[in-house]
């Protein structure tokens, strides 16, 4: 199993609640469209806003091939492009368990 986490910091000039809702809509909408997704959740930071990212996606895949298929899927590419317009920072980690 591959776990995939991406955390973002939102731009200061965007509406936080609306932006988080849009990212959640974009990414959860990929479930069922991208066959390799086993689970996907968009989570919002609730502590230490001056130090932590604003939101993150936590997703799982059977293997690296599944993660790779997700990364290049056209619907994911479109969602990622829109998300890039809302954020200033991104951090990611992928691990196998």
SVG drawing of the C-alpha trace seen along z (x, -y; Angstrom):
<svg xmlns="http://www.w3.org/2000/svg" viewBox="-17 -39 25 42">
<polyline fill="none" stroke="black" stroke-width="0.4" points="0.0,0.0 1.2,-3.5 0.1,-6.4 0.3,-9.9 0.0,-13.1 0.2,-16.6 -0.2,-19.7 -0.8,-23.2 -0.6,-26.7 -3.3,-28.9 -2.6,-32.3 -3.5,-35.1 -5.8,-36.8 -8.2,-33.8 -11.2,-33.1 -10.0,-30.3 -13.3,-28.4 -14.3,-28.6 -10.8,-27.5 -10.8,-24.5 -14.3,-23.6 -13.2,-23.8 -10.1,-21.7 -12.2,-19.1 -14.7,-19.1 -12.0,-18.8 -10.1,-16.0 -12.9,-13.9 -14.5,-14.1 -11.6,-12.0 -12.7,-9.0 -14.4,-6.7 -12.9,-8.5 -9.3,-7.5 -9.4,-3.7 -6.2,-3.4 -7.5,-5.5 -8.2,-3.2 -9.1,-6.1 -8.9,-9.8 -9.7,-12.5 -9.1,-16.2 -8.4,-17.5 -8.3,-21.0 -5.7,-22.2 -7.2,-23.1 -4.1,-24.1 -1.1,-26.4 -2.1,-28.3 1.1,-30.3 3.2,-27.2 1.1,-24.5 -0.2,-24.1 -3.9,-25.0 -5.1,-21.7 -3.9,-18.4 -5.0,-15.4 -4.4,-11.9 -4.8,-9.2 -3.9,-5.5 -3.0,-3.4 -2.2,0.3 1.3,-0.3 3.6,-2.9 2.1,-2.1 -1.3,-3.2 0.2,-6.4 1.8,-7.1 -1.4,-6.5 -3.1,-9.0 -0.4,-11.6 -0.8,-11.6 -4.6,-11.1 -6.1,-14.0 -8.7,-14.7 -6.1,-14.9 -3.9,-17.1 -6.9,-19.5 -7.6,-19.5 -3.9,-20.1 -3.7,-23.0 -6.7,-24.7 -5.3,-24.0 -1.9,-25.6 -3.8,-28.8 -5.0,-28.9 -1.8,-28.1 1.6,-29.5 3.3,-26.4 3.2,-22.6 4.8,-19.7 4.4,-16.1 5.4,-12.7 4.7,-9.1 5.5,-6.0 4.9,-2.3 3.4,-0.2"/>
</svg>
